[in-house]
């Protein structure tokens, strides 16, 4: 997990979720939808993915205020084949749109063995692991993709074309032991840099460049990020953009409205959610036992460093979640102030430090 070092307060996770839920309700969301969005944000924080956690709430509120995100969208689903559908999110919060797409993919997979839902007219949806695990918990394999506006340099270029374009693959294991890879195709999520800029701390060299294509450590001056793995991350990001834009007719790359641009302009984001029902291929219990066996053999490999551990995808996040439930979620000083300013504005309880 990529982290930035900031001075922070430890905050009880349930207090964070309650604050987010109350604020979202006061901005027109139903209780059910507010709970869904708040849970998505705070679960990201618990898993150590602070780039997609509660720090994004002020951004969503600003876009709802300016009309580019609808608090109560009229989402429409069109089934185009026995295992395929298109979901129009009607410019709702991305968490609401992608959660519905995931539910629909599972429903299609139950009947056909696999289900695919192309998403259009969505907005920022937070961490993709939330949806991948939503599918995996149904005894399935989840595949989730989304794209964003141009933030990443194609390999060999000095100007961006695609976004951080993340992917998630989650495979059902036994109990809560699921394989879950959730990653951006850039060296770091853009919102990690946004968090660093908000807190006024530097970023490591090799993450990003300024408007002239010069490597930079000042987060507030970042114009674009490097792809991970050079041409590999660059190519993967482009193909994910195609998956997210081509099937549902969404804009791609440079044509996608900027996340931090005009807050009154719809983002028009696309996505693709897939579910594979293991039971159509293999006995589900047998499959989940095999996943757990693979995880055990992986974890028993000899570590490269003394006292180290070879961890499977998703294991660091599970361990971080356990720590943060016990010790609290670290919230940077500036974000802590921002959230409490919101609490005051909406006349709800302020956040406090966890002892």
ABEGO torsion letter per residue (X at the ends): XBBBBBBBBBBBAAAAAAAAAAAAAAAGBBAAAAAAAAAAAAAAAAAGBAAABAAAAAAAAAAAAAGABBABBBBBBBBABAABBBBBAGGBBAAAAAAAAAAAAAAAAAAAGBBBBBBBGBBBAEBAAAAAAAAAAAGBBBBBBBBBBBABBBBGBABBABBAGBBBBBBBBBEABBBBBBBBABABBAAAAAAAAAAGBBBBBGABBBAAGBBBABAAABABBBBBGEAAAAAAAAAAAAAAAAAAGBBBEAABBBAABBAABBAGBBBBBBBBBAAAABBAAAAAAAAAAAAAAAAABBBABBGBBBBBBGAAAAAAAAAAAAAEBBBBAAAAAAAAAAAAAAGBBBBBBBX
